[in-house]
Amino acid sequence: MIVEYIRYRIDTGDAAEFEAAYGRAAVPLAAAPQCVDYELSRCVEEPEWYVLRITWTSAEDHMRGFRGGEDFKAFFAEIRPYVRQIEEMRHYERTAVRGEGSSVPGLYAWAGGAEAFERLTETFYAQVLKDELIGPLFAHMDPEHPRYVAIWLSEVFGGPSRYTDERGGYHHMLLQHLGKGITEPQRRRWVALLMDAADEVGLPDDPEFRAAFFGYIEWGTRLAFANSQPGAKPPMQAPVPRWGWGVAPPYTPAP
């Protein structure tokens, strides 16, 4: 992905119509398959300055795909009166220096930290071993397995990187599923028992947390299901996913 920044200098008397024009232009912009997201910001100290940020799938997709398509014509028709007020228009590549602040607690902290995930997996695997459908998959389970899954989930939801540091990260977790031939009914039972365990141990039940929590569980178990099938060739190296509030981590399925 590439980020485009466009800096405008707009007379304060024209600000309302400028923002209205971009509100209209945002419709074809959002419809363009090359556009990932966008945001128009206004300077507080010097209100005549605006910055438009657009994330594109690539610079080429922007310059050739978007600008050569019908969405650009509709977009440009709205913002044409303000083109002469552009002071800067450039593409920027993202770097590895980025992260999140602490104004909103992450999912790990919201859940209750390591102790909450340990309670969850202990309760969950106690039920798994008694289940006729998926119990046989875990008949020879390492007694430490619930703890290992707890540190995996802790890392996924924003906690310490213990699974990466102590257990080998994604590669090790992937090996636990290769060749297992998990069935769809078994996957669904795994999900159902885990969500029941979340209720039993008192994980937060607000809709926002549960939606994010379930989103990862559904996503992760579907990958585990696919990776467990005969002949599956998933990527062998990848980072442990990091899950946020309603945001999935970048992931490109194997061809």
KEDO-868096 format. One record per residue (C-alpha): x, y, z. Coordinates in steps of 0.02 Angstrom, whole numbers, plus 32768, in hexadecimal, padded with zeros to 4 digits. Layout:
REM residues N
XYZ ...
//
This chain:
REM residues 255
800080008000 803380B47FE6 7FF88152803E 7FD581F27FDD 7FD4829A8037 7F8883347FE5 7F9D83D9803F 7F2484688018 7F20851E8049 7E6A85558049 7E2886018074 7DC285F38113 7D2B863B80B9 7D3085A9803F 7D4B852380C3 7C9584EB80D3 7C7F84D18018 7D2B847F800B 7CFA83FE808E 7C5183E6803C 7CA583C97F93 7D1583457FDF 7C7E82F68032 7C3482E07F84 7CDB82AA7F39 7CEC82277FC1 7C5F81C17F73 7CBC81917ED2 7D61818B7F32 7D1C81097FAB 7CD480A77F19 7D7E80987EC5 7DC97FE97EDF 7E7780397EE7 7E4980A17F81 7E688052802C 7E3280E58099 7E3781A380A0 7E2C8234811B 7E2382F1810A 7E6D8351819D 7E6F840C81C4 7EFB84648221 7EC984A882CB 7F51852E82D9 7F40856A8225 7E90853D81EA 7EB285688135 7F1E84CB8126 7ED1842280FC 7F23837980E2 7ECF82ED8082 7F14823F80A4 7EE881B2802C 7F2B8101803C 7F3780AB7F93 7F577FF47F6D 7FF280307F0F 803480CC7EBA 8018807C7E10 7F65804F7E3D 7F4981057E69 7F9F81557DD5 7F6380DC7D4F 7ED0807D7D96 7E7281057DF3 7EA181977D84 7E7681347CE9 7DCA81027D26 7D1C81487D36 7D2981627DF3 7DB381E17DD9 7D4882477D61 7CBD82577DE1 7D3B827A7E6C 7D9882FF7E0A 7CF983577DD4 7CD783827E8A 7D8583BA7EBE 7DBA84107E1B 7D9C84C17E60 7E1F84A37EE7 7EAC84567E82 7F0A84FC7E78 7F0D85037F36 7F7184627F44 801984887F96 805D83D67F9B 8029832E7F53 809B82987F6E 809B81DD7F8E 80EC8197802B 811E80E58056 80F680A78104 818680748174 81917FF68201 818680838280 80CF808182B2 80628044833F 7FCF806B83AE 7FC380D98446 7F6F80B484EB 7ED8812684E5 7E6C808B84C9 7E9C7FE98523 7ECB7F5C84AF 7E6B7EB984AA 7EE97E62851A 7ED37EE185A5 7E177EEC858A 7E077E30859D 7E667E318642 7F167E05860C 7F727D5F8616 7F0E7D1F86AB 7E6B7D30864B 7EAB7CCE85B6 7EF17C478629 7E467C34867B 7DF77C2D85D0 7E657BA3858B 7E627B398629 7DA47B3C8629 7D9A7B22856E 7E0C7A8B8563 7DB77A3985F6 7D197A39858B 7D777A0884EC 7DB87968853A 7D0679338565 7CC0795B84B9 7C9B78C78448 7CBA792683A6 7D5F797F83C8 7D9C79268464 7DF678A083FE 7E60792683A9 7EA779518455 7EB078A484A2 7F6D78AE84B4 7F74796784DD 800C79A9853A 7FD279DE85E8 80217A8785C4 7FBC7A9F8524 7F377B118572 7FC07B8485B3 80147B888508 7F717BB984B4 7F577C3E853A 7FFD7C918510 7FD47C838456 7F2E7CDC846F 7F807D5C84E1 7FFE7D88845A 7F7A7D8D83D1 7F0F7E068434 7F9E7E7D845B 7FF87E3184F0 80AF7E018504 81037DA28475 811D7D0784DF 80DF7C8B845D 815B7CD083E0 81E97CD7845E 81C97C3284B8 816A7BC2843E 81A67BEF838F 81197C62835A 80AB7C4682C2 81167BBA827B 81017B4F8317 80457B6D831F 80357B418266 808C7A9A8283 80067A6B8303 7F827A6A8279 7FDB7A2481DF 7F94797B81AB 7F1079768234 7E7E797181BA 7E0A79DA8226 7D5479D181EF 7CDE7A6481E4 7C6E7A1E826F 7D087A0F82DE 7D3B7AC282B8 7C8D7B0082E3 7C897A9D8385 7D347AE583B7 7CF07B95839C 7C4F7B7283FA 7CA77B288491 7D227BB98498 7C987C3A8495 7C3C7BDA851D 7CDD7BDA8584 7CEC7C97856A 7C417CAA85BA 7C6A7C328646 7D0B7C88867B 7CC17D36866A 7D207D8285D8 7CD87E2E85B2 7C307E1D855C 7C217EC9850F 7BF77EBC8455 7C977F11841D 7D0B7E988477 7CA77DFE844C 7C9E7E2F8394 7D5B7E46838C 7D7C7DA883F1 7D077D3E8387 7D4E7D8C82E8 7DFA7D478310 7DB87C9D8348 7D557C8982A7 7DE67CC6823C 7E687C5D8295 7E047BBB8296 7DDD7BCC81DE 7E967BDB81B9 7EBB7B46822A 7E357AE281D1 7E7E7B0C8125 7F317AEB815D 7F027A4281A4 7EC079FA8102 7F20797A809A 7F9379D0801E 7F877A7B8070 801E7AE88050 800D7B8180C0 809B7BFF80D5 81137BB68155 81517C5B819A 80E77CEF81D1 80D67D5D826A 805A7D3282F2 7FBD7D9482C3 7F947E2C832D 7EDA7E4A833F 7E8C7EF28368 7DE27F3F8381 7D867F0F82E3 7E257F0B8279 7E6B7E6E822C 7F277E608210 7F697E64815D 7F687DB68114 7F7F7D758063 7F3F7CC3804B 7FB47C497FF6 7F8D7C347F3B 
//
